[in-house]
Amino acid sequence: MLDQLELCQVLQDGRLLDAMLSLERSAAEIVLIVDRNGRLLGTLTDGDIRRALLKGAKLETPLGPYIRRECVSAPAEMPREAVIDLMQALHISQIPVVDEDGQVKGLHLLQSLIGSTELPNWAVIMAGGQGTRLRPLTEHVPKPMLKVAGRPILERLVLHLVGSGIRTVFISINYLGYMIEEHFGNGERFGCRIEYLRESQPLGTGGSLALLPEIPENPLLVLNGDLVTQMSFAAMLEFHKNEGYVATLGTREYSHVVPFGCVKLKSGRIVEFEEKPLLRRYINTGLYVIEPTLLERIPKQEAFPITNLFEDCIARQERLGAFEVEDEWIDVGRREQLKMAREGSV
């Protein structure tokens, strides 16, 4: 059985009928015109074919004169976010993928890039902090709007959420929040609906959740606005649901080699030597899923660390889960971490 990419391709000496059949069979709304070596020569859309027929062309007419030869294509290594940007800038929904020789290797479809399965969950991105540890870089730009690989960190997060199927995003803002609002607007050009939780005073990592206009019906995804990651939000939400937790924290193993020889003491006496031990701990990644009922425990208009909420869950002996983040992840909180992200470590 032919795959969609093959169904999209028609040889350059084909007819308009062949292009029409390709459109019908592939459902990709574009025809890739190729030579006999599979090199891309141009494209045709349903609109191009209709205009040709209106001008007197017949189904048996060679398609050569109607090929869009100055078509847009992308290399395989172009990041998903950049492809989405290109589509939005040019108001197109398909971009063929070609190699260095111009051979067709794939086809980007906007619907696939932004996520084919829409999730009912809301996401809240915490973006109100001042980023003091990154000054002077954050004196005139909020930390989540610092760029990594030419794109604001916050924009990378929004696009990744949309790609995971999330269509409703709330962004909590305070410090230089107007810059975030001006950049994202209502979210339409990013494929989602964006609303803002405006903090009149800093409310901490959890306090702004009390500003939500209503209690959501489904588990809420909460994340810090300074994260660079490609982890699967859908997988974390599914894990949370299947395990029946009241809250799930994204965790990650962190290892550190103590650069000194260490000693163990007992009553002031050395009982053991350990040379440069390796310490392993699980860290909080700033990614959370919480049940809607927990929102009622967050005080209004008060600074409230979200970890206080989880400590309360533990005190109540409620089920608190840990989802291990194995994909690339970095918290851009310090200069060395920002440098690492910008150099392509993530």
C-alpha angles and dihedrals in degrees: 000000000000117000124229094262092056092045089055094058126089126175118249093245092056128115132249086253090060090053091049091051090049091054091050095048100042099040087207093118092228137080120213111213111210139173122238091274092057095253116149114248100169145304142260130203133196088259092054091053093047091051091050092052092048089055091056104271117145130220089255093051114119109254094220098101092050100050116121097228097177093065128155119249136170135216117244092248095058108119118247092242091054091050091052090049091052092049092050093046092051096035093236131133102203133052123177119226116226136179128228091281093052094252116149111251102164148336127243114215118193094222091055093047095053093044129276096220114062115214122213093220124109123222127212119199117199105221105148102098125113097228092222093169090062098052134164085032090060099044092099102013127056111242095246089057094058109116128246116185090352095306132095112255090234092053090053089054094048093050091047091051091050090048088054091056101262113137103172117066129174119196119199110215138182118133109063087341093156089071090058092047092049092051100046104027111177092337096247095127089052094053099254146073114262125194128177131233101206114205113208085195132012107283101183128235094312109023095082090063087076087066094066109123091232142354109274121235094226136047112291123233112216125185140168115254096229099065126118107197145134096202118141110261090184091056091051092050091048091049091051092050096046095048095046097229124164087219136004125204124204106234135184133191113250122194127195130180112215102227093217139064108261134209132206117221133203119185090340093309124115109239103167143017124215120185114219096327123209112235121201125194137161112241133203108252097197092250120119143169116200134182114246092240090067091065090074089066094060113098117234121246093000131115104254127174109219089227088068087065092053093047087054089053090053091048089053090048091239121157111269116182136205121215111194113227104216097164125085112299137165133171106219097210102123136040094252091053092048089049090050092051093047092051091058103258087136 
